[in-house]
């Protein structure tokens, strides 16, 4: 399995964050857009092996908060991460609440 995927969990509401618009920007400047599904996931944001370099995931949290009737402090969250071995799958989860967020390298 190669590529890049993400998962967003809404810690304030206690369930997956459905409908979060996400943009992946690869080191070559290409953009790949997706929206989280009912399980808060985008499994196929990038299905080919990711090239080496710094990639960015930008989560449109303002759109998500508005859709769920929440008011948030961070209108967007950008997570920059470096890929060194493009043969491995990269999964970047986001744990979200209106006033904070956490991310980590998932599996």
Buried (B, 14 or more C-beta within 10 A) or exposed (E): EEBBBBBBBBBBBEEBBBBBBBBBBBBEEEEBEBEBBEBBBBBEBBEEBBEEEEBBBBBBBBBBBEEBEBEBEBEBBEBEBEBEEBEEBBBBBBBBBBEEBEBEEEE
